[in-house]
Structures are given as C-alpha cells and as structure tokens.
C-alpha cells in the first residue's frame, strides 16, 4: 500500500457511499408513491410539488424526535444494535463495482483503480460473511429492548436469515462456477458482450432463487416477518425512535440497493449495457475522456438496473401478502433449498462436461453469443421452474377436489 | 403458483394507471348531501331585515343548551328584524352543540338554519362561542355571499324565499 492506494481508497470510501445515501430518499418517495398508485391513492403530495420533499420532512422529524430507551433495556446493546446494522450494510456496499476499472499514470507507473470501495479477489465471500454479521444487529435490537415483541421479531429474523442465507450462497455458487472466480470484476467480465451473455439466461432458476432469497435477507415484504406490524407491532424496532429507528430504516433501504446491485452484477451483466456498443470509441478523444465516459456509462447502467429491481421490489410489496412463519420456513427449507442444491449440482456437471470455454453456436453482433452449454443450462433451469409450477398446480387441483 | 402470482402482479400493475379515488380535500370537495347539518346560519329577508325575532324557541328546544339569546325591542326608525323584537345577543357554543338541527325545526321564522360549513377547527376554546355577527348572513347579499357558501346549498328552498 502506497500513497496512490491511500488517496484512491479515501476518495472511493467517501464518494461511493454517497450514491445510496442520496438515493434512499428518492427510493422512499417512490415506494410511497407507487404503493399509493396501486391502492388508487395519489401518495404523498403535500410537502413540496408532487411531494418531492416528503422524505426530507420525514428525516427532519426523525432527527428532532425524542430518543427513548425503555426501562430495563440494556443501554450499551440498545445503542450498539442500530449502529451494527448500518455499519454492516455499508460494508456490504464496498464490494459493489460501480463501473469499469480506471487506469492512471502515477509517479511514472500505470496504476489501475477499481470502481468499488474494496478491490478484493474474494469479494463475494466478504459479502456473504458481512451479511451474516448483520443478523447480530437485529438480534441484539430485539434482545436488548426488554420487550416480548422485539425479542420475537429478533428470533424470527435470525431464523429467517440463517435459512435463506444458505439459498443465497448456493445460488451464488452457481454463478461462481460459471465465472470461475470470486472477484466481482471477473464475474462482470464473464458476462461481456451484450445482454444475451448475461447469467440470467444461463441460470434462470438461480436468478429466481437468488432474488427470493435476497428479499428475505433484506426483510422486505412478503418476507418482512421480523417487523410484521400486524402481529409484532413493529418487531425488532418496536422500542426504537428518532435517529436509532432511522438507522434501521436506512439500513433496510441501503441493503435493498446493495442487494439489487449484487443481482445486477451476478445475473444482469453488472455495469455493462444490454447492447455492447463501443460508444467511447466512436466519440474518440484522449484516453482520460474515454475512461471517464466508460465509467459514467457503467454507473448509468448499474443504477438503471438497480432502479428496475427496486421498482419490482416495491411492486411486489404492493402485490403479495406476508407469508405465515411456517410457510416461510417450509418455502426456505423444503422448496428453495432443494432447488438450489439441484441447480448447483447440474451447473457443476454441465460446466465439467463442456469446460469453461464452451463452443459457440452463433454470435449476434453487439448482443452476445449463444453456445451449447448455455442452451443446456437454460433448458434445465426453465424445466425445473416449469416442473415446480406444474407440480403445485396438480397439488392445488388435488386439494381442491378433496374439499 | 407462479402463474397466480403473475396474474396478481398484472392486476396491481394495471391499478397504477387507474384514476385515483382520493378527493384532494382542501382543493377538491365532495358534494354535500341536502340537509347537511353544519355550522348554523342566521338568515335575512331580501330587504335586509333579520328573520330572527328573538323568541328563544331555539334556545328552549336545544338539548345541550348551547344557545343563549337576549331579545330587545325594535325601534320604528331602525328596525333590525321584521317582527316586534329582535335578538340583541345570539350566541351559540359550538363545542356544546350536537348539530341535531332541533333549533332549525323549532324556529317559526326560518331564521336559524344549519349551514354547509363543517371546517370548525380552532386553536382557542373561547373562539368556539359564536356571536351573532359571526354567523349571520351579510346584509348586502341578502342570503349570504356566494363565496362563502359556494360549496353546497343545504337548503335551496330557503334561498329562493
């Protein structure tokens, strides 16, 4: 580590967390707006034109709110829990690549800088371990509040996150097998050359399972049992108010952002556009201009993919009812775990059969390459999804006939 | 299962583009039903004279004793009402009033009626005691300014009279 690394690390560490921090109020506003539209309401529209300052007003309210601590609460842990939650959430952000690597000449030597805060070659292992630690924040919040509902919420969330983390790791392993690396940049590079090369087509089942598991990890509806306001009056954050509550709230939205970024990296080509157009080559100009342009385009596509996914999550919140606790557990252990295992085994088998460089069948310029390995993986994944669908329909028909 | 979920997603997506059912209250208002019983009004004849003759039947019938009236004799030169006497003081305590409309039924002169106004919030208790000037129709308009009562008309027949 020399001066160059130090300077770039500080700049990256200060700049990249600002992206989700500035986007959280926007996400909150759009969440309330979209849910309003689905329920035939206009949504917030009183603070500023079209309600744009609503999130700022909410934040101002939370800052000036009294910070309560219930009698009998463990003061140290009660304060530590929200801090732990938000720190771990920001740590998971550090593996997200926001754009292609940049190279600078520094002290006569060409140096490359990644556009993620941490440039780890084991980035995804780091991500998985940090998400495991983030459970502690919620458990501690539930336990230290001296409240039965909080404790129940904390217990639920720990059980839920442990169950769904296995599915998360198993589906992530499929992508790792295809890319042959733990490095987020290698995974994005493996999906180069247009949207037909994205891993979502090679791993449709893994994409579905990962998406469901990450919603359970971020405690969003329909898996928001840790909060479950109809049974638990707010779950683990029942006894939190003011900025401590705001920390949990922000952590939820930032982890939504990070998880959506990770889904983009793993399955949707990361910071690459759907069509591999060499825009910066057409414009030309000096090397720094090309780099800056590529970085901006990369940031744009990543944010666009994240925005699309967050819209889907909000839409899902407006559509699906909350699962019952036993349904959640049986979905995690009896359906998703099996499917993830099958998916992992067949991905490894197909990868062994065809090798890491499968023969291309045909290539569409700017859109991608279709190879034999691909079609096999896609057919298997789509087959499993269709099989599950047919099975559930047959099961439904049988139970309906039995009634 | 997945098909049903997809149908659910389609339904909610289509709901996003449907017209909103919400009435944006201060800017928009819903039509009030006829005979809506809001805040009271004291009416006038078309020549500007008050209808109220100070008989205090409304105060007598009021179940919550929210009305207080002091009557006085009209003078020949400056008659205030059409009868012999008029209400010198007419107070209604809006926090005691239960908006039953008995005063309106009891009034032999159709002087007191329940108006359309229902936005009665205030920040001090003593502001809820309405004096006569607060709820009598302005004299120049005869039956209340159109601005004040443009929301609805709860008693169209009273206006025509």
Interface residues (C-beta under 8 A of the other chain):
Chain A: X34 X37 X38 X39 X40 X41 X42 X45 X315 X316 X318 X319 X320 X385 X388 X389 X392 X393 X396
Chain B: X1 X2 X3 X5 X8 X9 X11 X12 X13 X15 X16 X17 X18 X19 X20 X21 X22 X24
